[in-house]
């Protein structure tokens, strides 16, 4: 992924927080296809964003594989126990919230057309492996996630977030295991994005392997990654919902920053009434 862009795509993480505008709790909202797709459509239009996020960091794929979730604390949901070792490929099209997520992507693609890119996320293989207590390897997790990516892309998602947290113990092995994931997104002419928020410098050895994807990170929390991308390569920025900071403004204006997003879903962090202000702060990073 190369070339230069006039400005980054604006992709605020406001899928779950959209429900607050309708007075809905996060779990109720993300289980209702109609309310989910309509609210995200309305927000995408009113806030003039480039990317509509149908799902981000709700562990929908892990839930479809059998991981029980606790929503009592709001967003994000907390795992209850460990992900069981799957007996076979998960049926993401009919299990858990899979049908809701996939149909929401399909509807948003129809409602927004070519004007706005529709996106959705999957749980990263390294993170999914940890959720299993290590009983599923990152390589096995990557293979299990392939059907989820295909379903999202076939429904119309053109940007796929791969949401990770802690860096892998074996960066080279994970990079190799994730090649089919990135290749699948590219096959559907989409953009794969590795989202690593906070202090993510430990992902440096993984990022050096490269591939057909963008790394989205917070330059304030990850100064070594920021140094790596100052000189070359395409990337995205994952910023907190306030003043982006000097490093973010610098890196957003290089012509190699393709995506401006948040360091996490804004639900529970930003009141619905302040969404416009938070999106304006994100937009300001590129100005």
Protein Blocks (a to p, Z undefined) as FASTA:
>chain_A
ZZjdfbdcddddfklmmmmmnopafklmmmmmklmmmmmmmmmmmnopabdcfbghklmm
mmmnopacdfknopadddehjddddfbdcdfklgcjllmmmmmmmmmmmmnmmmbccddd
dddfklmmmmnnomacfklmmmmmmmmmmmmmmnopabdcdddfbdcfblmlmmmmmmmm
mmmmmmnopacddddehjlklmmmmmmngpaddddddfklmmmlmmmmmmgocddddddf
bdebjmlmmmmmnopafbdcdfbdfehkacfklmmmmmmmmmmmmZZ
